[in-house]
Amino acid sequence: MRTRTRILGIATVLAVAVPLAACTGGTEDPLPSVTVESLTVPDSMLPTEAVIDRDSEFLAASGDLPLAFGGSVTEPGETSVPAVWVSDDATTWQRTIVDSDFDGSFDGVLAGSSERAALGGLAWKDRAYSSVLWTSEDRANWESVELPDAFLSTYRLSILSVVGTRIFGIGVSTEGEAAGFVVSGDSAAEISLPELGDDELLSPSSLTGEGSNLLLVARPGPEGEPAATVSFVSTDRGKSWSDPVEIADSTAGVAGVAWTGTEYVATGWSPRTTAGGASDRASSWVSADGSSWSKEAVPAPPEDGPFFLVDVADEWFGAPSTAGGIVTVVAANANAAISALFTRSASGVWSFTGTTSTNEASGGTGMAVPLGDGAGTAIGGDATAAVLLGSSGYLRAGTFAGSSYRGGATLASRQFLALVNDAFPGPEGIDLVLRKRVFTVSENLDWRNTSEYSLAGYSGGDTVSTSPWDPEILGSLLNVTMAADADGGQIITGSAFPKGRSVILAQGFYRADENVDWVPMTGFSDEGSTEFFALASTGDGWVAVGDYRTSSNAGTPSHATAWQSTDGVAWSRAAGDFGDGLLESSLADVCILPDGTPIGIGWTEVNTGSYRMTAWSPDGDSWAHRDLGEFGEREGFGSSCANDDAGVVVSATIGGRDVLLRTTTGADWRQVFKAERGVNLYDPVTVPGGFAAAGGWANDTTAGAVVWLSRDGIRWTPVSIPSLNPDSTNLVAAYGDDLLVALPAVSGDPLLVVRDIEKVIDELVPKAEK
């Protein structure tokens, strides 16, 4: 799936019972807190280097002003703090902590002009957000600015622009409502934003301007639905706005807009063809005043060059920068281990400039700015452009002189940490499958983006310890997942990525109980790419579901796949209505209905970038779509499921909201939980005394990681989980009387335990009124 609202881990296969009627989650009261204990974890799960988060403008040098970019920096075990980096030569960079008295965690963006710079965003402390802003005239010394009261609570600053000496900002509330402000001198005042129709959200993405004119780029429309990218123009600094004008339809996207001095240039991506599911290519649009847009001709990368690998791979432009009328932009290719620089001349002609050295990931994006007038007259000797590659987790700088790239400073290296990918009941406790990404590039720029899976165990106490794989080969496979049946039979699957071949091959093992040897599975394909995401026992056999591609190359369309076995050893691929061609599909999880029928949960792409939740079950010799009623007609996807004797509960995102759906037959679907805006709840599991699920919470007063608890699987209560930085919990798993909770390591302790979860539910979860 090319775009996901949220990236999910593989779902657990523990049982869950969620009966009865619909309910909307959430409360306006401060969240109850729960006592947690931090677990000692393997060193592979702990960060050792700082993380730089840069998602902002790259400010060109101007006069005595240096190059600059900004955002936040997070040292291991610390909160994220506001920081700006400057350079006089595009090679050596100096970091400034913007506010040494800042207390909390910061996430924000930098914007600026040749007269003023601003760093703004969100400060998080005591599980509450407020918008903050600092300004500077020299990009080195910073002073805070007081924002309108509404931005201290309701609206969360996410978009920033500086036009001359004025600073414009836009924030969005947890209800999706947007508001704007302008700072003139040291005084801030609210401004109007475009009026919308009923049930429409503005969904702003960028703001730029010149003189008294502002150009706002947004995707207005109903919540959770694909929408065209449009521009609104204000000629009076935000007092009034024009009607929207379309830049690109809902299948395309705009990464940013720059004012060259004579026109607006937008960069992003659009489908290569009109065929549904077509891959994207880097694209640009131009407008003299924002009132009408035309698509520009952008040359394709040289077909014999390292950036152009396969034309099925997505390719896109990042946000543009400009100086002296020249526009520069970094292009990324999903199947390339390098990035490319494109330049637009002052006369409006795009050209392919050249490629960078190897990135620390495929599909590497970034930003570039012309140096001086584009001929290197200001700084950098003969360099004509400065480049930043990466945005979060790793960042490096470099320069271009003509078409030649020269690497510069590595400001932050990517750390591949082991994360809890899944949890399964084990013979002596709970088995935790840890996943650590691995990215390697050969001399000919052939890259591999794979994962290493390790096994850890928890059997009480305060320590999680690594364990050897059994069979040993599992340590070299991808997407390792497990399942067991009621008689103690076990299966384990993974996928091999053999060197020298563009294939990913499924492998697996079966044993009747833990006292006998593992037996290799047979029947899996020796071609294409097969990856399993979930396994289940059907009572009289086994089923495995996941994705299949004809090649492991990035950009190759992926489709759902299901495999079946009667004995756990011999496997065959099931026929089914899984789609083909460019439009994709996926099976994320599989559960068992009370009558023993498997039901697979996932999604299908119905048009470029538009998805629907989908469920499949065997129908004779083939897997067919289940009728989901209204839940299969709205934008969304299914992510996990769990079952008990009474039915199946499905964790899904529909119309932009996390929901729980319940079915007993596969035909009687009903919604039993719908999250409020700003709230995440996913992957519920049974625990003593009720149910628990992972997720996050955000409203006007409270935000942060939570564990969701429920007595009956219908009414859910969010319980605060302590963390250094705001985030959602990744996964919860029951162990005896306790609950394990996994967090992203940059947010806090990677593994926590809540003791006596039944007592916690009894104390913190309200009882249903009679």
RODRENDO-582334 format. One record per residue (C-alpha): x, y, z; residue number from 1. Coordinates in pm, whole numbers. Each point is the difference from the previous one (the first is absolute). Layout:
N
{r {X Y Z} NUM},
...
end
This chain:
770
{r {0 0 0} 1},
{r {159 324 -107} 2},
{r {-145 213 278} 3},
{r {-103 -107 345} 4},
{r {-163 202 275} 5},
{r {205 -195 251} 6},
{r {271 -263 -31} 7},
{r {-100 -308 196} 8},
{r {192 -292 137} 9},
{r {-114 -351 -76} 10},
{r {-315 -70 200} 11},
{r {-6 -240 289} 12},
{r {-197 -321 -31} 13},
{r {-131 -3 356} 14},
{r {-373 -37 49} 15},
{r {-232 295 57} 16},
{r {-373 16 68} 17},
{r {-178 324 -88} 18},
{r {-379 -33 5} 19},
{r {-298 236 -22} 20},
{r {-63 354 -117} 21},
{r {184 306 -127} 22},
{r {173 261 216} 23},
{r {224 300 -55} 24},
{r {319 5 212} 25},
{r {145 295 185} 26},
{r {-39 223 302} 27},
{r {65 369 68} 28},
{r {141 -72 346} 29},
{r {376 -40 65} 30},
{r {103 -358 -60} 31},
{r {53 -239 288} 32},
{r {359 -112 45} 33},
{r {135 -344 72} 34},
{r {313 -116 178} 35},
{r {251 -158 -238} 36},
{r {339 -166 41} 37},
{r {279 38 -254} 38},
{r {154 -323 -122} 39},
{r {367 -52 -72} 40},
{r {23 -71 -371} 41},
{r {274 -112 -242} 42},
{r {241 278 -104} 43},
{r {-122 -38 -360} 44},
{r {-327 171 105} 45},
{r {163 315 144} 46},
{r {109 312 -196} 47},
{r {360 115 37} 48},
{r {6 306 -229} 49},
{r {-195 323 -35} 50},
{r {-298 18 -235} 51},
{r {-55 312 -213} 52},
{r {-355 67 -117} 53},
{r {1 246 -291} 54},
{r {-325 63 -182} 55},
{r {33 365 -97} 56},
{r {133 248 -249} 57},
{r {367 1 -99} 58},
{r {84 370 21} 59},
{r {230 138 -268} 60},
{r {290 225 97} 61},
{r {-69 369 -47} 62},
{r {246 282 63} 63},
{r {152 -69 341} 64},
{r {-260 -266 79} 65},
{r {126 -360 -6} 66},
{r {-169 -307 -139} 67},
{r {-237 -142 259} 68},
{r {-238 -282 78} 69},
{r {-178 -89 322} 70},
{r {-223 -231 198} 71},
{r {85 -203 308} 72},
{r {278 -217 136} 73},
{r {-51 -292 237} 74},
{r {293 -138 198} 75},
{r {-30 -361 126} 76},
{r {-226 -13 301} 77},
{r {-92 369 -26} 78},
{r {-289 210 -129} 79},
{r {1 167 -342} 80},
{r {115 363 16} 81},
{r {-22 286 -257} 82},
{r {317 43 -207} 83},
{r {127 183 -309} 84},
{r {308 -81 -208} 85},
{r {191 265 -200} 86},
{r {291 -7 -243} 87},
{r {211 264 -176} 88},
{r {152 -240 -252} 89},
{r {-262 -278 -52} 90},
{r {253 -246 146} 91},
{r {49 72 371} 92},
{r {-317 27 207} 93},
{r {-50 152 345} 94},
{r {-292 -95 224} 95},
{r {-180 248 223} 96},
{r {-248 -104 269} 97},
{r {-258 272 -54} 98},
{r {-122 28 359} 99},
{r {227 -129 277} 100},
{r {-286 37 250} 101},
{r {-243 -207 -205} 102},
{r {-168 -265 215} 103},
{r {-189 -277 -174} 104},
{r {9 -172 -337} 105},
{r {-3 197 -328} 106},
{r {-109 -77 -354} 107},
{r {0 279 -257} 108},
{r {113 167 -321} 109},
{r {228 282 -113} 110},
{r {-99 268 -252} 111},
{r {165 323 -106} 112},
{r {65 278 -243} 113},
{r {304 222 -61} 114},
{r {-129 220 284} 115},
{r {-124 -231 272} 116},
{r {-11 -366 107} 117},
{r {-246 -187 219} 118},
{r {3 -338 174} 119},
{r {-336 -116 124} 120},
{r {-204 -304 84} 121},
{r {-120 -198 300} 122},
{r {132 -17 353} 123},
{r {-113 -309 194} 124},
{r {20 -10 379} 125},
{r {-206 -172 268} 126},
{r {-191 -177 -279} 127},
{r {-127 329 -145} 128},
{r {87 189 -322} 129},
{r {43 372 -55} 130},
{r {121 185 -308} 131},
{r {331 185 30} 132},
{r {192 240 -223} 133},
{r {347 156 -6} 134},
{r {132 261 -245} 135},
{r {343 118 -109} 136},
{r {145 268 -226} 137},
{r {345 -161 -30} 138},
{r {-92 -373 21} 139},
{r {225 -31 307} 140},
{r {-173 187 282} 141},
{r {-362 -86 76} 142},
{r {-282 157 200} 143},
{r {-337 -146 89} 144},
{r {-327 152 -124} 145},
{r {-332 -25 184} 146},
{r {-271 -151 -221} 147},
{r {-378 55 13} 148},
{r {-165 -186 287} 149},
{r {-175 -246 -233} 150},
{r {342 -133 -111} 151},
{r {102 -69 358} 152},
{r {-270 -265 30} 153},
{r {-236 -66 -290} 154},
{r {205 45 -320} 155},
{r {327 -183 -54} 156},
{r {246 193 -212} 157},
{r {123 -209 -294} 158},
{r {42 240 -295} 159},
{r {230 302 4} 160},
{r {97 259 -261} 161},
{r {196 325 7} 162},
{r {-83 268 -256} 163},
{r {233 298 36} 164},
{r {-1 65 375} 165},
{r {-346 -147 64} 166},
{r {-44 -351 136} 167},
{r {-312 -195 -94} 168},
{r {-104 -322 173} 169},
{r {-280 -254 -22} 170},
{r {-107 -248 266} 171},
{r {-255 -280 -3} 172},
{r {-207 -116 298} 173},
{r {-66 -361 90} 174},
{r {-343 52 -158} 175},
{r {167 83 -333} 176},
{r {-87 370 9} 177},
{r {274 238 -121} 178},
{r {90 352 114} 179},
{r {271 247 -99} 180},
{r {204 283 147} 181},
{r {244 270 -111} 182},
{r {289 143 199} 183},
{r {94 359 -88} 184},
{r {295 112 207} 185},
{r {-57 -168 336} 186},
{r {-381 10 -14} 187},
{r {-209 -302 -103} 188},
{r {-359 15 -124} 189},
{r {-238 -253 -148} 190},
{r {-80 6 -373} 191},
{r {-285 -154 -194} 192},
{r {27 -316 -207} 193},
{r {-210 -111 -301} 194},
{r {-362 -93 73} 195},
{r {-102 -355 -80} 196},
{r {-318 -194 -56} 197},
{r {-172 -207 266} 198},
{r {194 -310 117} 199},
{r {316 115 -181} 200},
{r {345 29 158} 201},
{r {258 242 -140} 202},
{r {298 -240 37} 203},
{r {264 270 -71} 204},
{r {347 -110 -110} 205},
{r {205 313 -79} 206},
{r {-6 379 -3} 207},
{r {215 245 -190} 208},
{r {-27 349 -141} 209},
{r {153 329 -111} 210},
{r {-85 358 91} 211},
{r {-358 8 124} 212},
{r {-90 -322 -186} 213},
{r {-31 -343 160} 214},
{r {-38 -338 -170} 215},
{r {-150 -281 210} 216},
{r {20 -359 -126} 217},
{r {-252 -247 146} 218},
{r {-208 -310 -65} 219},
{r {-348 100 115} 220},
{r {-264 -269 22} 221},
{r {-180 -247 228} 222},
{r {204 -169 269} 223},
{r {192 -304 -115} 224},
{r {-91 35 -369} 225},
{r {248 62 -288} 226},
{r {-9 362 -117} 227},
{r {154 218 -268} 228},
{r {283 239 90} 229},
{r {-114 360 -42} 230},
{r {130 350 60} 231},
{r {-167 296 168} 232},
{r {129 353 -55} 233},
{r {-19 297 235} 234},
{r {104 344 -127} 235},
{r {-45 171 338} 236},
{r {224 -209 230} 237},
{r {-270 -243 107} 238},
{r {-300 225 47} 239},
{r {-188 -164 -288} 240},
{r {55 -295 -235} 241},
{r {-85 -95 -356} 242},
{r {-192 -308 -103} 243},
{r {213 -316 -29} 244},
{r {186 -78 -323} 245},
{r {111 -357 -70} 246},
{r {373 -65 -30} 247},
{r {-19 -380 -24} 248},
{r {-274 -260 35} 249},
{r {-29 -252 284} 250},
{r {238 -248 -166} 251},
{r {290 249 14} 252},
{r {171 187 280} 253},
{r {178 330 65} 254},
{r {302 0 233} 255},
{r {45 378 7} 256},
{r {-14 332 -185} 257},
{r {263 271 -54} 258},
{r {-29 360 -125} 259},
{r {278 66 -252} 260},
{r {-50 376 -12} 261},
{r {-226 -19 -304} 262},
{r {-213 -314 45} 263},
{r {-96 -285 231} 264},
{r {156 -343 -62} 265},
{r {-151 -309 165} 266},
{r {179 -336 7} 267},
{r {-116 -351 88} 268},
{r {-117 -305 -193} 269},
{r {-272 -125 -234} 270},
{r {-82 -335 -170} 271},
{r {207 -87 -307} 272},
{r {-315 -103 -187} 273},
{r {-375 19 44} 274},
{r {-14 -375 73} 275},
{r {-124 -77 349} 276},
{r {287 -76 237} 277},
{r {267 145 -230} 278},
{r {329 85 170} 279},
{r {86 364 72} 280},
{r {253 224 -165} 281},
{r {152 329 115} 282},
{r {-220 292 -105} 283},
{r {-18 379 7} 284},
{r {-274 261 -44} 285},
{r {34 375 -58} 286},
{r {-227 301 56} 287},
{r {54 371 -48} 288},
{r {-228 96 290} 289},
{r {-161 -317 141} 290},
{r {-326 53 -188} 291},
{r {75 -267 -263} 292},
{r {260 -275 -32} 293},
{r {166 -183 -286} 294},
{r {209 -314 14} 295},
{r {361 40 -106} 296},
{r {222 -225 -207} 297},
{r {246 -179 227} 298},
{r {268 -208 -174} 299},
{r {28 -366 92} 300},
{r {327 -112 159} 301},
{r {248 -155 -245} 302},
{r {-102 -361 -57} 303},
{r {363 -112 11} 304},
{r {63 179 329} 305},
{r {-13 -139 356} 306},
{r {-308 201 103} 307},
{r {-224 -156 -265} 308},
{r {-27 -370 84} 309},
{r {-350 -126 -81} 310},
{r {-285 208 -136} 311},
{r {-251 -175 227} 312},
{r {161 158 307} 313},
{r {-149 316 149} 314},
{r {204 317 -48} 315},
{r {-76 338 157} 316},
{r {120 352 68} 317},
{r {40 137 350} 318},
{r {-73 365 86} 319},
{r {172 263 -218} 320},
{r {236 281 101} 321},
{r {91 310 -196} 322},
{r {261 275 -24} 323},
{r {62 245 -280} 324},
{r {-299 -138 -193} 325},
{r {157 -348 -13} 326},
{r {-191 -295 154} 327},
{r {170 -312 132} 328},
{r {-171 -316 121} 329},
{r {111 -346 112} 330},
{r {-161 -297 -174} 331},
{r {-37 -346 153} 332},
{r {-57 -336 -167} 333},
{r {-150 -283 206} 334},
{r {237 -248 -167} 335},
{r {320 209 22} 336},
{r {260 21 275} 337},
{r {90 353 -112} 338},
{r {-183 330 -48} 339},
{r {4 238 -295} 340},
{r {12 377 -38} 341},
{r {-224 181 -249} 342},
{r {38 370 -81} 343},
{r {-246 245 -153} 344},
{r {158 297 -171} 345},
{r {-120 358 43} 346},
{r {-160 -34 -345} 347},
{r {-208 -297 118} 348},
{r {182 -299 -150} 349},
{r {52 -313 211} 350},
{r {318 -207 -33} 351},
{r {140 -312 161} 352},
{r {314 112 185} 353},
{r {153 -317 142} 354},
{r {-10 -261 273} 355},
{r {128 -21 356} 356},
{r {217 -266 157} 357},
{r {-164 -291 183} 358},
{r {-272 77 253} 359},
{r {-71 -185 321} 360},
{r {-336 -115 -140} 361},
{r {-174 -52 -331} 362},
{r {-237 271 -118} 363},
{r {212 266 169} 364},
{r {-148 349 -8} 365},
{r {118 339 121} 366},
{r {36 364 -104} 367},
{r {246 212 -195} 368},
{r {61 374 -34} 369},
{r {187 191 -270} 370},
{r {319 163 125} 371},
{r {6 372 -74} 372},
{r {-145 65 -343} 373},
{r {35 -366 -97} 374},
{r {356 48 -126} 375},
{r {172 -34 337} 376},
{r {78 370 45} 377},
{r {-106 23 365} 378},
{r {151 -298 183} 379},
{r {135 -345 -65} 380},
{r {270 82 -258} 381},
{r {-113 -157 -329} 382},
{r {-302 -169 161} 383},
{r {-336 91 -151} 384},
{r {-239 -172 242} 385},
{r {-2 -125 358} 386},
{r {-188 -321 77} 387},
{r {-149 -154 316} 388},
{r {-90 -368 -27} 389},
{r {-231 -168 249} 390},
{r {-257 149 234} 391},
{r {-43 -203 320} 392},
{r {243 -242 158} 393},
{r {290 75 -234} 394},
{r {125 311 -179} 395},
{r {301 83 -215} 396},
{r {109 307 -192} 397},
{r {176 40 -333} 398},
{r {44 230 -298} 399},
{r {-25 -9 -377} 400},
{r {247 169 -231} 401},
{r {-168 -26 -336} 402},
{r {-102 -366 -25} 403},
{r {261 -124 247} 404},
{r {-103 -82 356} 405},
{r {235 40 294} 406},
{r {-92 -152 335} 407},
{r {30 213 310} 408},
{r {-83 -45 366} 409},
{r {-203 -290 138} 410},
{r {-214 177 258} 411},
{r {-188 -305 125} 412},
{r {33 -366 -94} 413},
{r {-292 -235 -27} 414},
{r {-26 -239 291} 415},
{r {-166 -328 -69} 416},
{r {-148 -99 335} 417},
{r {-163 -331 80} 418},
{r {-374 51 54} 419},
{r {-261 -235 142} 420},
{r {-168 -123 -315} 421},
{r {-225 -264 152} 422},
{r {-69 -200 314} 423},
{r {-101 -366 35} 424},
{r {-67 -231 295} 425},
{r {307 -216 52} 426},
{r {64 -321 197} 427},
{r {167 189 287} 428},
{r {-141 350 -30} 429},
{r {-58 234 -292} 430},
{r {208 3 -320} 431},
{r {74 344 -141} 432},
{r {103 22 -364} 433},
{r {236 297 -37} 434},
{r {44 160 -341} 435},
{r {305 205 -98} 436},
{r {16 158 -344} 437},
{r {313 -47 -209} 438},
{r {92 210 -304} 439},
{r {297 -98 -215} 440},
{r {133 127 -332} 441},
{r {249 -172 -230} 442},
{r {263 173 -214} 443},
{r {-234 1 -301} 444},
{r {-271 174 213} 445},
{r {-210 -316 26} 446},
{r {-172 43 337} 447},
{r {-180 -222 245} 448},
{r {-248 127 256} 449},
{r {-53 -301 221} 450},
{r {-44 -83 367} 451},
{r {168 -212 261} 452},
{r {-233 -183 237} 453},
{r {113 -105 345} 454},
{r {-182 -181 275} 455},
{r {-35 124 356} 456},
{r {-181 -151 293} 457},
{r {-178 132 306} 458},
{r {-97 -223 290} 459},
{r {-63 251 276} 460},
{r {243 214 195} 461},
{r {156 315 -142} 462},
{r {208 -126 -294} 463},
{r {-65 -93 -361} 464},
{r {273 -235 -125} 465},
{r {93 -108 -351} 466},
{r {-51 -365 -91} 467},
{r {145 -218 -277} 468},
{r {-221 -73 -298} 469},
{r {-128 -352 -42} 470},
{r {40 -82 -285} 471},
{r {317 211 -28} 472},
{r {-72 104 -361} 473},
{r {-288 221 118} 474},
{r {256 260 102} 475},
{r {76 65 -368} 476},
{r {-360 24 -121} 477},
{r {-238 297 -41} 478},
{r {-349 48 148} 479},
{r {26 -282 252} 480},
{r {-340 -88 144} 481},
{r {-143 -289 200} 482},
{r {-323 -180 88} 483},
{r {-112 -296 208} 484},
{r {-300 -230 8} 485},
{r {-203 -131 293} 486},
{r {202 -326 12} 487},
{r {342 166 30} 488},
{r {90 -9 -368} 489},
{r {209 295 -117} 490},
{r {93 165 -327} 491},
{r {258 272 -68} 492},
{r {47 177 -333} 493},
{r {233 260 -143} 494},
{r {139 106 -335} 495},
{r {349 -39 -145} 496},
{r {167 266 -218} 497},
{r {264 -200 -195} 498},
{r {296 201 -129} 499},
{r {17 58 -372} 500},
{r {-374 -48 -58} 501},
{r {-294 243 -1} 502},
{r {-219 -238 197} 503},
{r {-126 -40 356} 504},
{r {-83 -362 74} 505},
{r {-230 -127 276} 506},
{r {140 -261 236} 507},
{r {-143 -165 306} 508},
{r {4 -284 251} 509},
{r {-256 -214 182} 510},
{r {10 -219 308} 511},
{r {-282 -191 169} 512},
{r {116 105 347} 513},
{r {308 150 169} 514},
{r {154 -343 65} 515},
{r {51 -94 -367} 516},
{r {225 137 -272} 517},
{r {-104 272 -241} 518},
{r {-94 -116 -352} 519},
{r {60 236 -298} 520},
{r {-311 111 -189} 521},
{r {-33 -80 -369} 522},
{r {-193 136 -298} 523},
{r {90 369 10} 524},
{r {82 182 -324} 525},
{r {361 32 -118} 526},
{r {-78 320 -194} 527},
{r {-121 351 80} 528},
{r {-33 143 348} 529},
{r {-217 -166 268} 530},
{r {-24 144 350} 531},
{r {-233 -127 273} 532},
{r {-142 240 259} 533},
{r {-223 -237 200} 534},
{r {-67 -369 61} 535},
{r {-288 -187 161} 536},
{r {-116 -349 85} 537},
{r {-337 -87 -152} 538},
{r {-53 -304 225} 539},
{r {52 -244 -284} 540},
{r {292 177 -166} 541},
{r {187 328 -35} 542},
{r {-21 322 -199} 543},
{r {261 269 -74} 544},
{r {-73 342 -150} 545},
{r {208 287 -132} 546},
{r {116 158 -326} 547},
{r {140 -120 -330} 548},
{r {199 189 -265} 549},
{r {149 -126 -323} 550},
{r {333 154 102} 551},
{r {158 140 314} 552},
{r {79 328 -179} 553},
{r {-157 305 163} 554},
{r {-299 121 -200} 555},
{r {-106 -348 -113} 556},
{r {-376 -21 71} 557},
{r {-86 -208 304} 558},
{r {-312 -213 43} 559},
{r {-156 -200 280} 560},
{r {83 -367 23} 561},
{r {-128 -293 209} 562},
{r {155 -343 48} 563},
{r {-151 -311 160} 564},
{r {119 -326 151} 565},
{r {-173 -300 154} 566},
{r {306 -131 187} 567},
{r {223 306 54} 568},
{r {265 -140 -235} 569},
{r {-139 -9 -355} 570},
{r {-132 341 -113} 571},
{r {-189 120 -307} 572},
{r {-87 349 -121} 573},
{r {-373 73 5} 574},
{r {-178 152 -296} 575},
{r {-198 311 75} 576},
{r {-135 339 -90} 577},
{r {323 174 99} 578},
{r {29 230 -302} 579},
{r {280 45 -252} 580},
{r {156 275 -209} 581},
{r {109 335 146} 582},
{r {-271 38 265} 583},
{r {122 -168 318} 584},
{r {-147 -204 285} 585},
{r {123 -151 326} 586},
{r {-97 -257 262} 587},
{r {121 127 337} 588},
{r {-148 -259 238} 589},
{r {-215 -312 17} 590},
{r {-241 -127 264} 591},
{r {-251 -282 38} 592},
{r {-377 42 12} 593},
{r {-200 -210 249} 594},
{r {-91 -249 -276} 595},
{r {370 -61 -72} 596},
{r {18 211 -317} 597},
{r {315 212 -40} 598},
{r {-57 371 -63} 599},
{r {284 216 -127} 600},
{r {16 375 67} 601},
{r {172 267 -210} 602},
{r {-67 246 -280} 603},
{r {-29 51 -373} 604},
{r {92 300 -212} 605},
{r {-305 108 -199} 606},
{r {165 295 -175} 607},
{r {341 159 15} 608},
{r {58 84 366} 609},
{r {-355 -98 106} 610},
{r {-56 -308 220} 611},
{r {-281 -204 151} 612},
{r {0 -239 291} 613},
{r {-43 -355 -129} 614},
{r {-69 -341 151} 615},
{r {48 -333 -178} 616},
{r {-111 -357 82} 617},
{r {20 -332 -186} 618},
{r {-298 -62 -226} 619},
{r {36 -343 -151} 620},
{r {346 -19 -161} 621},
{r {59 375 6} 622},
{r {15 290 247} 623},
{r {-272 257 -60} 624},
{r {-83 348 134} 625},
{r {-234 20 297} 626},
{r {-279 256 -11} 627},
{r {95 264 258} 628},
{r {-298 224 -66} 629},
{r {71 367 67} 630},
{r {344 -80 145} 631},
{r {124 -119 -338} 632},
{r {-123 308 -183} 633},
{r {200 272 180} 634},
{r {368 87 -18} 635},
{r {191 -225 238} 636},
{r {190 -318 73} 637},
{r {-5 -292 241} 638},
{r {315 -54 205} 639},
{r {-53 -287 246} 640},
{r {-255 -239 144} 641},
{r {-51 -239 289} 642},
{r {-258 -269 74} 643},
{r {-174 -191 275} 644},
{r {-288 -249 9} 645},
{r {-253 277 -65} 646},
{r {155 168 -303} 647},
{r {274 222 -137} 648},
{r {96 357 85} 649},
{r {179 208 -264} 650},
{r {224 299 57} 651},
{r {-35 238 -296} 652},
{r {26 361 -112} 653},
{r {-306 125 -188} 654},
{r {-62 357 -106} 655},
{r {312 114 185} 656},
{r {-108 -147 337} 657},
{r {115 -313 181} 658},
{r {-291 -237 56} 659},
{r {-73 -345 133} 660},
{r {-243 -214 -199} 661},
{r {-166 -319 117} 662},
{r {-137 -298 -194} 663},
{r {-121 -343 103} 664},
{r {-63 -144 -347} 665},
{r {203 217 -239} 666},
{r {-325 154 -127} 667},
{r {-136 186 306} 668},
{r {248 288 38} 669},
{r {-54 268 262} 670},
{r {216 273 150} 671},
{r {65 -31 374} 672},
{r {254 282 40} 673},
{r {83 319 -189} 674},
{r {292 215 112} 675},
{r {-31 372 35} 676},
{r {211 215 -229} 677},
{r {361 -1 114} 678},
{r {-35 -339 169} 679},
{r {160 -334 -94} 680},
{r {-110 -344 117} 681},
{r {117 -322 -164} 682},
{r {84 -368 45} 683},
{r {-211 -91 308} 684},
{r {82 -311 203} 685},
{r {-169 -184 285} 686},
{r {142 46 350} 687},
{r {-115 -108 345} 688},
{r {-306 209 85} 689},
{r {-73 115 -355} 690},
{r {192 138 -295} 691},
{r {295 226 -83} 692},
{r {113 175 -318} 693},
{r {286 222 -115} 694},
{r {-40 358 -116} 695},
{r {23 370 69} 696},
{r {-224 279 123} 697},
{r {-30 367 -93} 698},
{r {-257 269 74} 699},
{r {22 369 90} 700},
{r {127 -71 350} 701},
{r {181 -334 -4} 702},
{r {225 -189 -241} 703},
{r {241 -290 10} 704},
{r {52 -374 3} 705},
{r {-275 -209 154} 706},
{r {-115 -354 58} 707},
{r {-370 -50 -61} 708},
{r {-184 -215 254} 709},
{r {-349 -148 -12} 710},
{r {-214 -234 207} 711},
{r {-218 -111 -291} 712},
{r {181 100 -320} 713},
{r {-262 268 -70} 714},
{r {65 283 246} 715},
{r {369 97 0} 716},
{r {199 219 241} 717},
{r {339 152 -96} 718},
{r {263 -28 275} 719},
{r {312 218 -9} 720},
{r {335 -169 -65} 721},
{r {306 207 101} 722},
{r {242 105 -275} 723},
{r {265 263 -69} 724},
{r {-145 102 -336} 725},
{r {-359 -17 -131} 726},
{r {-88 -309 -196} 727},
{r {-230 -303 -9} 728},
{r {69 -338 151} 729},
{r {90 -262 -260} 730},
{r {-128 -324 145} 731},
{r {-147 -158 313} 732},
{r {21 -366 98} 733},
{r {-130 -195 297} 734},
{r {235 -203 218} 735},
{r {-169 -179 286} 736},
{r {-152 267 224} 737},
{r {208 279 -157} 738},
{r {0 209 -317} 739},
{r {307 74 -214} 740},
{r {1 337 -180} 741},
{r {237 86 -287} 742},
{r {95 361 -85} 743},
{r {224 155 -267} 744},
{r {347 26 159} 745},
{r {34 370 -86} 746},
{r {-315 67 204} 747},
{r {106 -172 319} 748},
{r {71 -344 141} 749},
{r {-61 -253 -279} 750},
{r {-170 -255 226} 751},
{r {-216 56 307} 752},
{r {-206 -233 214} 753},
{r {-328 70 180} 754},
{r {-40 -235 293} 755},
{r {-331 -166 86} 756},
{r {-194 134 -298} 757},
{r {-329 -140 132} 758},
{r {33 219 310} 759},
{r {87 301 -217} 760},
{r {-311 -53 -211} 761},
{r {-214 -37 310} 762},
{r {138 327 145} 763},
{r {20 221 -310} 764},
{r {-266 -117 -244} 765},
{r {-353 120 79} 766},
{r {-263 -269 38} 767},
{r {-291 3 -240} 768},
{r {-308 173 135} 769},
{r {-295 -229 62} 770},
end
